[in-house]
Structure formats: structure tokens, C-alpha cells
Amino acid sequence: MERSKKGKRKMPQEFLSVDAAAEFWDTHDLSDYEEDTTPATISGKVPKAPRYIPLEKKTAEGIARLSRQQHISPETLVNLWLQEKLLKSAKAS
């Protein structure tokens, strides 16, 4: 590997594998290679953190049973129900 003007090894342009990149960064400090980096633009949405609400055991079991019958996850079923209830409440007020 070539050395830079400061005497440290140059950052590789590409890594042959994720393991090779991990090994490199496990033994090097990014701040030593700051001049070799370029700004990156990242786009996308950060997923919202889920909220957990405790349910009674029988309620949770019923949701699990119905969600299996409908071939959807319990989370999806509950979200659909809550969205429907909120929509009805908003229309009523």
C-alpha cells in the first residue's frame, strides 16, 4: 500500500470485501484520512421508532389468531384497526 505525504498509508480506493473494509477501519482512525474523504449525500426517510403498548394476554392472543387468519402481521392488523378508528373519530368530530 502506498504512503501519503504525511507518511501514513493511503486509504484504499476500494475494498475487496466488507470484511477487508472492517479490518482496515478496525486498525485505522478515520480522522487520519479526512483529506481523502468526499462528502456524501444521503437521501431517504428515517423510520419512526415503534411505540409499544402493553396488551392483556387474551387480547394479544386474539390479535395473533386473527392476523394469522388474514395472513398479515399482528402489527399490521392493529395499525389498520387503529387508523380506521382514528379516521372514524375524526369524521365524527
C-alpha positions as CSV (number, residue, x, y, z in Angstrom):
1,M,0.0,0.0,0.0
2,E,1.3,3.5,-0.9
3,R,2.1,6.1,1.7
4,S,0.9,9.7,1.7
5,K,3.0,12.8,2.1
6,K,2.4,12.6,5.9
7,G,4.0,9.1,6.0
8,K,0.8,7.2,6.7
9,R,-0.7,4.6,4.4
10,K,-3.2,5.9,1.8
11,M,-6.8,4.9,2.2
12,P,-7.7,2.2,-0.3
13,Q,-9.9,3.4,-3.2
14,E,-12.0,0.2,-2.9
15,F,-12.1,-2.7,-0.6
16,L,-12.4,-6.3,-2.0
17,S,-15.0,-7.2,0.7
18,V,-16.9,-5.8,3.6
19,D,-14.5,-7.9,5.8
20,A,-11.5,-6.1,4.3
21,A,-13.1,-2.7,5.0
22,A,-13.9,-3.7,8.5
23,E,-10.4,-4.9,9.1
24,F,-8.9,-1.7,7.8
25,W,-11.2,0.6,9.9
26,D,-10.7,-1.6,13.0
27,T,-7.0,-0.7,12.8
28,H,-7.2,2.9,11.5
29,D,-8.7,6.2,12.6
30,L,-11.0,8.0,10.2
31,S,-9.7,11.4,11.4
32,D,-6.3,10.4,9.9
33,Y,-7.8,10.1,6.5
34,E,-10.2,13.1,6.5
35,E,-8.5,14.7,3.5
36,D,-9.1,11.5,1.5
37,T,-12.8,11.6,2.0
38,T,-15.5,13.2,0.0
39,P,-18.9,14.5,1.1
40,A,-21.8,12.1,0.6
41,T,-25.4,12.9,0.0
42,I,-27.8,10.6,1.8
43,S,-31.5,10.6,1.0
44,G,-34.4,8.7,2.4
45,K,-36.6,8.7,5.4
46,V,-35.6,7.7,8.9
47,P,-38.1,5.1,10.1
48,K,-40.1,6.2,13.0
49,A,-39.4,4.4,16.3
50,P,-42.2,2.0,17.2
51,R,-44.3,2.6,20.2
52,Y,-45.1,-0.3,22.4
53,I,-48.4,-0.5,24.3
54,P,-49.0,-3.4,26.7
55,L,-52.0,-5.6,26.0
56,E,-53.8,-8.1,28.1
57,K,-52.8,-11.7,27.2
58,K,-56.2,-12.7,25.8
59,T,-56.3,-9.6,23.7
60,A,-52.8,-10.3,22.3
61,E,-53.7,-13.9,21.6
62,G,-56.9,-12.8,19.8
63,I,-54.9,-10.4,17.6
64,A,-52.4,-13.1,16.8
65,R,-55.1,-15.5,15.8
66,L,-56.9,-13.0,13.6
67,S,-53.8,-11.8,12.0
68,R,-52.8,-15.4,11.0
69,Q,-56.3,-15.9,9.5
70,Q,-55.8,-12.7,7.4
71,H,-52.2,-13.6,6.5
72,I,-50.8,-10.3,7.9
73,S,-48.6,-9.5,10.9
74,P,-50.2,-8.6,14.2
75,E,-48.6,-5.2,14.0
76,T,-50.2,-4.5,10.6
77,L,-53.6,-5.7,11.8
78,V,-53.5,-3.4,14.9
79,N,-52.3,-0.5,12.8
80,L,-55.1,-0.9,10.3
81,W,-57.7,-1.1,13.1
82,L,-56.3,2.0,14.9
83,Q,-56.1,4.0,11.6
84,E,-59.7,3.1,10.9
85,K,-60.8,4.1,14.4
86,L,-58.9,7.4,14.2
87,L,-60.5,8.2,10.8
88,K,-64.0,7.5,12.1
89,S,-63.3,9.6,15.2
90,A,-62.0,12.5,13.1
91,K,-65.1,12.4,10.8
92,A,-67.4,12.3,13.8
93,S,-66.0,15.4,15.4
